[in-house]
Amino acid sequence: VFYASPRYDPAGAAIYAHRRAAIVRNGQYVGNTDEIVRIGLGSGQRKVVITDASDPTISPDGKRVVYVHLKDALPDGLWTASIPDGADARPFLRTRDTFIYLQTPRFSPSGSDLVFSAAGRQQGAVLGGREAHLGIPSELFIVPADGSKVSSLGPTGDDVVPTWSPDATKIAYVGTGTFVILTLADQTTKVCAQGEQFFFGDPVWVR
């Protein structure tokens, strides 16, 4: 079992996280369960909120979660559901965009937009078989909170984990050996550092 992508409930009463557990039958590994769980910070009690899901992000008002929906353990698009109970689960995007791979949706501090990392975008078409995304350049995409439009913020090379600046004017990420800050107003990027330690990471932007 492992946990990933912990996200605080805005009220501070719980953490939502992706929980993956191996399925073992008669001593043989047969697959995984992927679910988003709610863990009460006071009680420590764990409750499954959504199944076949990973990479949760919680809206600043604490009413909804957006996450990566999984099908046969592979990303199947961005979905949204209400919290704390996971009701009304449905696709988040109202466009016909599809992706070979996507990950790490993140709400902006105001909740008006959401950014995510993805590869293999197709517009107005349904993908056939799901292929590995390796070798396909990834991009950052931004979406309004109603899921009505998908806009590219530019290529990142590899998959990245974006983080918003507190004033929501910039996005930071690390990947392909660089630490980058992207300014949303003009979509310019600034390389702040380079090196072997900047191929993978999940930066946190503090005030």
C-alpha positions as CSV (number, residue, x, y, z in Angstrom):
1,V,0.0,0.0,0.0
2,F,1.2,3.5,-0.7
3,Y,-0.3,7.0,-0.4
4,A,0.4,9.9,-2.8
5,S,-0.8,13.5,-3.6
6,P,-2.1,14.4,-0.1
7,R,-4.4,17.5,-0.2
8,Y,-5.7,19.3,2.8
9,D,-9.4,20.0,3.1
10,P,-9.6,23.8,3.2
11,A,-11.3,23.7,6.6
12,G,-8.3,21.8,8.0
13,A,-10.3,18.8,9.2
14,A,-9.1,16.2,6.8
15,I,-6.6,15.1,4.2
16,Y,-7.6,13.7,0.8
17,A,-5.1,11.4,-0.8
18,H,-4.6,8.8,-3.5
19,R,-4.3,5.3,-2.0
20,R,-3.0,2.3,-4.0
21,A,-3.1,-1.2,-2.7
22,A,-2.0,-4.5,-4.3
23,I,-4.7,-7.1,-4.9
24,V,-3.4,-10.6,-3.9
25,R,-5.4,-13.7,-4.5
26,N,-4.1,-17.1,-3.4
27,G,-0.7,-15.6,-2.9
28,Q,-0.5,-14.2,-6.4
29,Y,-0.5,-10.5,-7.4
30,V,-3.4,-9.7,-9.7
31,G,-3.5,-5.9,-9.8
32,N,-4.1,-2.8,-7.8
33,T,-6.9,-0.8,-6.3
34,D,-6.7,3.0,-6.8
35,E,-8.9,5.2,-4.7
36,I,-9.1,8.6,-3.2
37,V,-9.6,8.4,0.6
38,R,-10.5,11.0,3.2
39,I,-8.5,10.8,6.4
40,G,-9.8,12.7,9.4
41,L,-7.0,14.6,11.1
42,G,-8.6,14.3,14.5
43,S,-9.7,10.7,14.4
44,G,-7.3,9.2,11.9
45,Q,-10.3,7.4,10.4
46,R,-10.0,6.6,6.7
47,K,-13.0,6.5,4.3
48,V,-13.0,5.7,0.6
49,V,-14.5,8.6,-1.3
50,I,-13.9,7.7,-5.0
51,T,-12.7,4.5,-6.6
52,D,-10.6,4.2,-9.8
53,A,-9.0,7.6,-9.1
54,S,-5.7,9.3,-8.4
55,D,-4.1,12.8,-8.2
56,P,-6.8,14.7,-6.3
57,T,-6.9,18.5,-6.1
58,I,-9.4,20.2,-3.8
59,S,-11.3,23.4,-4.8
60,P,-10.5,26.3,-2.4
61,D,-14.1,26.4,-1.3
62,G,-13.9,22.8,-0.2
63,K,-16.9,21.7,-2.3
64,R,-15.4,19.7,-5.1
65,V,-12.4,17.5,-6.0
66,V,-10.9,17.2,-9.5
67,Y,-8.9,14.0,-10.1
68,V,-7.5,11.7,-12.7
69,H,-10.1,9.0,-13.5
70,L,-8.5,5.6,-14.1
71,K,-9.7,2.8,-16.4
72,D,-7.8,-0.5,-16.2
73,A,-5.2,1.4,-14.1
74,L,-4.5,3.9,-16.9
75,P,-5.5,7.6,-17.0
76,D,-8.9,8.0,-18.6
77,G,-9.4,11.8,-18.3
78,L,-10.1,14.4,-15.6
79,W,-13.2,13.9,-13.5
80,T,-14.8,15.9,-10.7
81,A,-17.0,15.0,-7.8
82,S,-18.5,16.7,-4.7
83,I,-16.9,16.2,-1.3
84,P,-16.8,15.0,1.4
85,D,-18.8,12.0,-0.1
86,G,-17.7,11.8,-3.7
87,A,-21.2,12.1,-5.1
88,D,-22.0,13.4,-8.6
89,A,-18.8,12.0,-10.1
90,R,-18.6,13.0,-13.8
91,P,-16.1,14.1,-16.5
92,F,-14.6,17.5,-15.7
93,L,-13.8,18.7,-19.2
94,R,-16.8,19.9,-21.3
95,T,-14.7,19.9,-24.4
96,R,-13.8,17.0,-26.7
97,D,-10.1,17.1,-25.8
98,T,-8.5,13.7,-25.1
99,F,-5.0,12.9,-24.0
100,I,-2.8,9.8,-24.1
101,Y,-1.5,10.6,-20.6
102,L,-2.3,13.2,-18.0
103,Q,-1.5,13.9,-14.4
104,T,-1.4,16.3,-11.5
105,P,-4.4,18.7,-11.8
106,R,-4.0,21.7,-9.5
107,F,-6.6,24.3,-8.6
108,S,-5.4,28.0,-8.6
109,P,-5.5,29.7,-5.2
110,S,-8.8,31.5,-6.2
111,G,-10.3,28.3,-7.6
112,S,-11.1,30.1,-10.9
113,D,-8.7,27.9,-13.0
114,L,-7.0,24.6,-13.0
115,V,-3.6,23.5,-14.5
116,F,-2.5,20.0,-15.4
117,S,0.3,18.2,-17.2
118,A,-0.5,16.0,-20.2
119,A,0.8,14.5,-23.4
120,G,-0.7,13.4,-26.7
121,R,-3.6,15.9,-26.9
122,Q,-6.2,15.3,-29.5
123,Q,-9.1,17.7,-30.1
124,G,-12.6,16.5,-31.2
125,A,-11.5,12.9,-31.5
126,V,-11.7,9.7,-29.4
127,L,-8.4,7.9,-29.0
128,G,-8.1,4.3,-29.8
129,G,-5.8,2.1,-27.8
130,R,-3.9,3.7,-24.9
131,E,-0.3,3.9,-25.6
132,A,2.6,4.7,-23.4
133,H,3.3,8.5,-23.3
134,L,7.1,8.1,-23.2
135,G,8.7,9.8,-26.1
136,I,5.7,12.2,-26.6
137,P,6.5,15.7,-25.3
138,S,4.3,16.9,-22.4
139,E,2.7,20.3,-22.1
140,L,1.0,22.3,-19.3
141,F,-2.7,23.1,-19.9
142,I,-4.9,25.5,-18.2
143,V,-8.7,25.2,-17.8
144,P,-11.4,27.4,-16.3
145,A,-13.1,25.9,-13.3
146,D,-16.2,25.1,-15.3
147,G,-14.1,22.9,-17.7
148,S,-15.3,24.8,-20.7
149,K,-12.0,25.4,-22.5
150,V,-8.5,23.8,-22.6
151,S,-5.5,26.1,-23.5
152,S,-1.8,25.1,-23.7
153,L,0.7,27.0,-21.7
154,G,3.6,25.5,-23.7
155,P,5.7,22.4,-23.7
156,T,7.6,21.1,-20.7
157,G,9.4,18.1,-22.3
158,D,8.6,15.6,-19.6
159,D,5.7,15.2,-17.2
160,V,5.8,17.7,-14.4
161,V,4.0,18.6,-11.2
162,P,2.9,22.2,-11.4
163,T,2.5,24.5,-8.4
164,W,0.8,28.0,-8.4
165,S,2.3,31.1,-6.9
166,P,0.1,32.5,-4.1
167,D,-1.0,35.4,-6.3
168,A,-1.8,32.9,-9.2
169,T,0.3,34.9,-11.7
170,K,3.0,32.2,-12.1
171,I,3.4,28.5,-12.1
172,A,6.6,26.6,-11.1
173,Y,7.7,23.1,-12.1
174,V,10.8,21.0,-12.4
175,G,11.7,18.6,-15.2
176,T,14.3,17.7,-17.8
177,G,17.0,18.9,-15.4
178,T,15.6,22.4,-14.9
179,F,13.6,24.4,-12.3
180,V,11.3,26.7,-14.3
181,I,8.9,29.5,-13.4
182,L,6.2,30.3,-16.0
183,T,4.5,33.7,-16.0
184,L,0.9,33.3,-17.1
185,A,0.4,36.9,-18.5
186,D,2.8,36.4,-21.4
187,Q,3.6,32.6,-21.1
188,T,7.3,33.4,-20.8
189,T,9.5,31.0,-18.8
190,K,12.5,31.6,-16.6
191,V,15.0,28.9,-15.8
192,C,15.9,29.4,-12.1
193,A,18.3,26.4,-11.7
194,Q,19.6,23.4,-13.5
195,G,21.1,20.1,-12.5
196,E,20.6,16.4,-11.9
197,Q,18.3,17.2,-8.9
198,F,15.8,18.9,-11.2
199,F,14.5,16.0,-13.3
200,F,11.6,15.1,-11.0
201,G,10.0,16.9,-8.1
202,D,6.9,18.4,-6.6
203,P,7.7,22.0,-5.6
204,V,5.8,23.9,-2.9
205,W,5.4,27.6,-3.3
206,V,5.3,29.4,0.1
207,R,4.3,33.0,0.8
